[in-house]
Amino acid sequence: MADRMRWTMRTPSSRRFFLHRSAQLALVGAALPLTARSVYAALPAARSLMLDHTHTGERIALVYAVGERYVPEALSSLNHFLRDHYAGDVGVIDPQLFDLLHRVQQTLGAGQSFQVISGYRCPSTNESLRSTRGGGVAKHSLHMEGKAIDIRLPGVALGDLRDASLSLRAGGVGYYPDQQFVHIDTGRVRNW
């Protein structure tokens, strides 16, 4: 009976200990991505981005590369963030596009989030937009290859964003003042 009594008395404390320890581990697990992000951000060669998506309302802020190495988890998160917001399809975004955004931000000395109007587009979305936008969407758009993004930067004149992008000579730059965005891509150097 004494052994049974000890077992019964230990069970609640063991259960409490288990629940307490589980809660602690859950908190540590939840904080890990934040901690990893902080560790990456502290590295001198870390490259980061902050993006707000105008259509989904989502926001993302992360370190996507350190030195010459891209952070796989960050690239995956960015691929999902820049998915086709019409169809939900997730494409693979060219990491050089993130480098280009980072360089544009450095050129402007800006620290705020880019507003994203369009990232990846699946072929059916691109064709649908082509047929409804009066020719303003390219048949072979680099958006379908994950090599283009349409953006603006709050607090920065659209013309200044265009000029900073052009100065890098790292791809295509389209200026759309009526729609209030600049298109940048990692294709050949050109502008319109």
Wavefront OBJ file of the C-alpha trace (Angstrom):
o trace
v 0.000 0.000 0.000
v 2.848 2.376 0.798
v 4.382 1.697 -2.628
v 1.052 2.320 -4.287
v 0.629 5.522 -2.315
v 4.046 6.770 -3.371
v 3.264 5.982 -7.015
v -0.027 7.868 -6.828
v 1.650 10.801 -5.158
v 4.469 10.916 -7.711
v 2.170 10.721 -10.706
v 0.671 14.197 -10.300
v 4.060 15.774 -9.637
v 5.589 13.820 -12.528
v 2.715 14.929 -14.732
v 3.122 18.531 -13.581
v 6.858 18.301 -14.232
v 6.194 16.851 -17.697
v 3.662 19.572 -18.543
v 5.913 22.299 -17.197
v 8.925 20.970 -19.133
v 6.806 20.578 -22.289
v 5.636 24.177 -21.997
v 9.221 25.362 -21.579
v 10.353 23.401 -24.627
v 7.445 24.761 -26.667
v 8.452 28.308 -25.762
v 12.060 27.641 -26.693
v 10.928 26.084 -29.993
v 8.714 29.062 -30.785
v 11.532 31.485 -30.027
v 14.103 29.560 -32.073
v 13.290 31.139 -35.473
v 13.424 34.575 -33.856
v 16.711 33.704 -32.161
v 18.164 32.308 -35.389
v 17.043 35.460 -37.203
v 18.752 37.573 -34.531
v 21.928 35.506 -34.804
v 21.966 35.914 -38.590
v 21.204 39.630 -38.354
v 24.189 40.124 -36.036
v 26.596 38.776 -38.654
v 28.407 41.528 -40.589
v 27.706 40.030 -44.034
v 23.981 39.418 -43.399
v 21.539 40.613 -46.063
v 17.948 41.139 -45.042
v 14.641 42.252 -46.511
v 11.358 43.573 -45.207
v 8.342 43.213 -47.470
v 4.642 44.061 -47.177
v 2.290 42.458 -49.692
v -0.402 44.887 -50.841
v -2.830 42.124 -51.906
v -2.509 39.563 -49.114
v -1.776 41.956 -46.237
v 1.134 39.733 -45.188
v 4.464 41.056 -43.935
v 7.840 39.416 -43.781
v 11.190 40.494 -42.359
v 14.147 38.141 -42.517
v 17.799 37.586 -43.212
v 17.904 35.750 -46.528
v 21.692 35.477 -46.991
v 24.954 35.661 -45.085
v 28.014 36.325 -47.187
v 27.856 34.184 -50.309
v 25.387 31.701 -48.774
v 21.640 31.943 -48.971
v 19.570 30.792 -46.000
v 17.382 27.947 -47.366
v 14.566 28.458 -44.849
v 14.439 32.162 -45.706
v 14.316 31.469 -49.451
v 11.447 29.057 -48.873
v 9.585 31.666 -46.817
v 10.147 34.290 -49.519
v 8.943 31.902 -52.241
v 5.720 31.402 -50.293
v 5.352 35.108 -49.516
v 5.749 36.054 -53.201
v 3.357 33.357 -54.432
v 0.772 34.072 -57.130
v -1.849 35.824 -55.006
v -4.574 35.033 -57.548
v -4.045 31.263 -57.868
v -2.039 30.512 -54.721
v 0.710 28.787 -56.723
v 4.189 29.048 -55.223
v 7.084 29.543 -57.610
v 10.831 29.533 -57.109
v 12.105 33.085 -56.915
v 15.565 33.873 -58.269
v 17.722 34.721 -55.200
v 19.456 37.384 -57.299
v 16.143 39.270 -57.246
v 16.456 39.493 -53.453
v 20.027 40.738 -53.853
v 18.766 43.351 -56.303
v 16.097 44.542 -53.848
v 18.720 44.693 -51.106
v 21.053 46.731 -53.329
v 18.247 49.127 -54.293
v 17.495 49.683 -50.618
v 21.179 50.327 -49.878
v 21.463 52.724 -52.813
v 18.526 54.713 -51.467
v 19.659 54.488 -47.844
v 16.134 53.318 -47.027
v 15.231 51.123 -44.083
v 11.496 50.692 -44.564
v 9.634 47.740 -46.069
v 9.082 47.405 -49.779
v 5.432 47.189 -50.750
v 4.971 44.265 -53.138
v 2.308 44.530 -55.805
v 3.224 41.383 -57.723
v 5.820 38.640 -57.388
v 5.507 35.203 -58.957
v 2.734 34.621 -61.510
v 1.716 31.220 -62.818
v 1.168 31.012 -66.608
v -2.647 30.950 -66.336
v -2.695 34.078 -64.165
v -0.300 35.814 -66.532
v -2.510 34.953 -69.521
v -5.628 36.102 -67.687
v -3.982 39.441 -66.818
v -2.716 39.783 -70.389
v -6.217 39.448 -71.768
v -7.794 41.874 -69.288
v -5.123 44.567 -68.888
v -4.999 45.913 -72.420
v -1.551 44.586 -73.295
v 0.230 45.775 -70.160
v 1.403 42.258 -69.302
v 4.147 40.528 -71.310
v 3.362 37.151 -72.893
v 6.669 35.723 -71.642
v 6.752 37.708 -68.388
v 9.727 37.151 -66.116
v 7.198 37.037 -63.256
v 6.438 33.479 -64.445
v 10.101 32.549 -63.977
v 10.369 34.105 -60.507
v 12.730 36.753 -61.873
v 10.530 39.867 -61.543
v 8.769 41.878 -58.875
v 6.589 45.000 -58.891
v 7.252 47.266 -55.913
v 7.101 50.676 -54.329
v 8.877 52.034 -51.277
v 6.855 54.280 -48.936
v 8.508 57.636 -48.364
v 10.583 57.334 -51.551
v 9.417 59.061 -54.733
v 8.606 56.531 -57.436
v 11.030 58.293 -59.794
v 13.823 57.948 -57.230
v 13.072 54.231 -56.854
v 13.244 53.861 -60.642
v 16.501 55.831 -60.851
v 18.155 53.800 -58.078
v 17.119 50.579 -59.820
v 18.424 51.832 -63.178
v 21.746 52.904 -61.654
v 22.537 49.315 -60.676
v 22.324 48.078 -64.280
v 21.420 44.637 -62.975
v 18.290 43.853 -65.008
v 15.108 45.322 -66.388
v 13.347 48.336 -64.894
v 9.810 49.352 -65.787
v 8.279 52.611 -64.573
v 4.515 52.710 -64.013
v 3.653 56.066 -62.432
v -0.105 55.747 -63.100
v -0.242 52.397 -61.272
v 2.280 53.598 -58.664
v 4.919 50.879 -58.950
v 8.316 50.064 -60.394
v 8.989 46.709 -62.019
v 12.472 45.260 -61.519
v 13.785 41.973 -62.822
v 16.974 39.959 -63.198
v 16.672 39.672 -66.975
v 18.775 41.593 -69.467
v 19.469 45.265 -68.767
v 16.714 47.393 -70.326
v 14.125 49.938 -69.280
v 10.704 51.185 -70.286
l 1 2 3 4 5 6 7 8 9 10 11 12 13 14 15 16 17 18 19 20 21 22 23 24 25 26 27 28 29 30 31 32 33 34 35 36 37 38 39 40 41 42 43 44 45 46 47 48 49 50 51 52 53 54 55 56 57 58 59 60 61 62 63 64 65 66 67 68 69 70 71 72 73 74 75 76 77 78 79 80 81 82 83 84 85 86 87 88 89 90 91 92 93 94 95 96 97 98 99 100 101 102 103 104 105 106 107 108 109 110 111 112 113 114 115 116 117 118 119 120 121 122 123 124 125 126 127 128 129 130 131 132 133 134 135 136 137 138 139 140 141 142 143 144 145 146 147 148 149 150 151 152 153 154 155 156 157 158 159 160 161 162 163 164 165 166 167 168 169 170 171 172 173 174 175 176 177 178 179 180 181 182 183 184 185 186 187 188 189 190 191 192
